[in-house]
Structure formats: C-alpha cells, structure tokens
Amino acid sequence: MIIGGLEFLFTNFTFRLLARSMFTVVRDHFKQCFRSSSIITVSLVFLLLSDSVFSQDAEKPSHEPQSGTLRVLLITGGCCHDYQNQKKLIRDGLSKHVDHLEWTVLEYGTERDLKVDVYQRADWIKGYDLVIHNECYGGVEDADFVNGIVKGHVDFGVPAIVIHCSMHSYRNSPAADNWRSLLGVTSRRHEKGNRSLRVESTQEGNEFGFGEILGSGWDTPNGELYLIEEVWPQTVTLATAFSSETNRKEPVAWINQHKGVRVFGISLGHHNETIESEPWQKMLASGFTWATGDGS
C-alpha cells in the first residue's frame, strides 16, 4: 500500500517521466530498506524529491510586476547626443520623483538611418505601461517602419514621453506626419547656436503644475532650442522659450492626445546638464504622471 501511495503522488507532478524513473529507484531502495527496517531513509528521500525537483512554485517563476509597479520602456540611441549617460540621468531622475517603476532600457547605435530592431515586431510595446522615446534617427525613411511605431502605441493604448531629438527623427519619411501626430508638434530644425534658455510656464502650464516648477522663469544651464513649425490640434503648450531667430516664443513642453494615447513632449534635452537639472526632472515627472493617467 505504501508503494502504491507513493506512485499515485508522483503522477500528480508535471515531470511524470522523470517521476517514474526516480520512483523505480526509490521503490528498489525501499525494498532493501524495508528488509533492514530502515524506513526513515525512504522517508527522507521522498521529502527531498517533493520539496526540490517537483516544487510547482519553482516551475512558475513570476514575471508579473509587483502591485502598483509601472513598467517603463526607454528607447534611446542615434546621432549627436550623449545617450549613454542620458539614459542613466533619465532613469535615475524619474525614479527619484515617481515610485515603483520597473525599467527596461534599450540603447542602440549612433547611425542616423538605423532602424532599431525592437520596432520591427508588431507587438513591440506589449506589456509596458509607458514608453520614453529619446532617440535621434533623422535618416530613417521607411514608411512602414515609422507607421509601425505609431501603430504600436495606438493598438495597445500605451502612452509616451518624447524627448528632444525624437521630434527630428523620421522627418524625411513619407510617414513623418503620422509620427508628428503622435508627437504633437512639427519641427525640422533648431536655433543655430547653443545658449541658456529662459523657460516660462504658460497659463495652461500653470494649471498643469509647471508654475510651481518654473516660478517666474527657469534659466537652463545650456540649451538647443527647437523651432516649432506647427502645433497639432490636440496639443496643449505648457512651457515656452523665446527665440531670437523666429522672434517668438517656441513651445518647449506640451501634452498631446493621439487616438486616445496620451503623450508628453519636451524639446529641451540636448545637454546632460539640462537633463539632470531639478526643474527638467520635475517637468518630466509631471508629464509622466499625467500620461499614465494619474494626472487630471
């Protein structure tokens, strides 16, 4: 009866073939031990097998985030910027202001025409709660490739943060306007020189919380001001900086909604000293909170 009971227990485990093989060994050993009245030895063998080899918990490692954790995908790379260090500044800075973030960081090469492999899967965005685009691939022209990036956001309803040169990425593609409809603005160039920029909150920005962050104005340590040709219909400008080249205030931070997808954009971010500044970090955190649905 003992042998039959053991065999019944083993058959309930996933690894049945292995169980049967090991059962034979245990059964033969049991017979020898039984003859010598060493039943304790068999009991120990059975306990070791049931607690290690056949542990159902060990078969199913959890890949689910802890309760309240948000999965963030940061995609970075391309020309002209220090993305190797910026990925750390963005990750560490945002984690300082927003709790319970689980990060996946993908950094790619510096070629302007590089089509990064993650975007080439139809479900590239699946499983993430937000994607941060900090990339500079202005030489990519493949329309299907660019449309696939936008389609991923729309199909899976995943919000985005778009930073600096993401606004100039894919600008020569036939699908550029589809990308821009996600970004919320159109920009093809920046001011000729770098300088400190005085960033001021708009009225909408004040309502968003940028008034508290920027006060009467924030002077960036350094800056490369993007010139915005068009603000798309669903876009709300939150902060601006004056351009001496266009003689007007250029949007530098905004929110957009594209087919139900929330997007926070910030064109500041060429220089590491700007990204690591507290006002920049706080603006990013506010945009993140809004994009993920915790903001109004």
BELHU-V789766 format. One record per residue. N is the residue number from 1. RES is the residue in one letter. OMEGA is omega as a letter, one per 30 degrees, with the letter a starting at -180 (* if undefined). Layout:
BEGIN
n: <N:N>
res: <RES:RES>
omega: <OMEGA:OMEGA>
END
This chain:
BEGIN
n: <1:2:3:4:5:6:7:8:9:10:11:12:13:14:15:16:17:18:19:20:21:22:23:24:25:26:27:28:29:30:31:32:33:34:35:36:37:38:39:40:41:42:43:44:45:46:47:48:49:50:51:52:53:54:55:56:57:58:59:60:61:62:63:64:65:66:67:68:69:70:71:72:73:74:75:76:77:78:79:80:81:82:83:84:85:86:87:88:89:90:91:92:93:94:95:96:97:98:99:100:101:102:103:104:105:106:107:108:109:110:111:112:113:114:115:116:117:118:119:120:121:122:123:124:125:126:127:128:129:130:131:132:133:134:135:136:137:138:139:140:141:142:143:144:145:146:147:148:149:150:151:152:153:154:155:156:157:158:159:160:161:162:163:164:165:166:167:168:169:170:171:172:173:174:175:176:177:178:179:180:181:182:183:184:185:186:187:188:189:190:191:192:193:194:195:196:197:198:199:200:201:202:203:204:205:206:207:208:209:210:211:212:213:214:215:216:217:218:219:220:221:222:223:224:225:226:227:228:229:230:231:232:233:234:235:236:237:238:239:240:241:242:243:244:245:246:247:248:249:250:251:252:253:254:255:256:257:258:259:260:261:262:263:264:265:266:267:268:269:270:271:272:273:274:275:276:277:278:279:280:281:282:283:284:285:286:287:288:289:290:291:292:293:294:295:296>
res: <M:I:I:G:G:L:E:F:L:F:T:N:F:T:F:R:L:L:A:R:S:M:F:T:V:V:R:D:H:F:K:Q:C:F:R:S:S:S:I:I:T:V:S:L:V:F:L:L:L:S:D:S:V:F:S:Q:D:A:E:K:P:S:H:E:P:Q:S:G:T:L:R:V:L:L:I:T:G:G:C:C:H:D:Y:Q:N:Q:K:K:L:I:R:D:G:L:S:K:H:V:D:H:L:E:W:T:V:L:E:Y:G:T:E:R:D:L:K:V:D:V:Y:Q:R:A:D:W:I:K:G:Y:D:L:V:I:H:N:E:C:Y:G:G:V:E:D:A:D:F:V:N:G:I:V:K:G:H:V:D:F:G:V:P:A:I:V:I:H:C:S:M:H:S:Y:R:N:S:P:A:A:D:N:W:R:S:L:L:G:V:T:S:R:R:H:E:K:G:N:R:S:L:R:V:E:S:T:Q:E:G:N:E:F:G:F:G:E:I:L:G:S:G:W:D:T:P:N:G:E:L:Y:L:I:E:E:V:W:P:Q:T:V:T:L:A:T:A:F:S:S:E:T:N:R:K:E:P:V:A:W:I:N:Q:H:K:G:V:R:V:F:G:I:S:L:G:H:H:N:E:T:I:E:S:E:P:W:Q:K:M:L:A:S:G:F:T:W:A:T:G:D:G:S>
omega: <l:a:l:l:l:a:l:l:a:a:l:a:a:a:a:a:l:a:a:l:a:l:l:l:a:a:l:l:l:l:l:a:a:a:a:l:l:a:a:a:a:a:l:l:a:a:l:a:a:a:a:a:a:l:a:l:a:a:a:l:a:l:l:l:l:a:l:a:l:l:a:l:l:l:a:a:a:a:l:a:a:a:a:l:a:l:l:l:l:a:a:a:a:l:l:a:a:a:l:l:l:a:l:a:l:l:a:a:a:a:a:a:a:l:a:a:a:a:a:l:a:a:a:a:a:l:a:l:l:l:l:l:l:a:a:a:a:a:a:a:a:a:a:l:a:l:l:l:a:a:l:l:a:a:a:l:a:a:a:l:a:a:l:a:l:l:l:l:l:a:l:l:l:l:a:a:l:l:a:l:l:a:a:l:l:l:l:a:l:l:a:a:l:a:l:a:l:a:a:l:l:l:l:l:l:l:l:a:a:l:l:a:a:a:l:l:l:l:a:l:l:a:l:a:l:l:a:a:a:l:a:a:a:a:l:a:a:a:a:l:a:l:l:l:l:a:l:l:l:l:l:l:a:l:a:l:a:l:l:a:l:a:l:a:l:a:l:l:l:a:l:a:l:a:a:l:a:l:l:a:a:l:l:a:l:l:l:a:l:a:a:l:l:l:a:*>
END
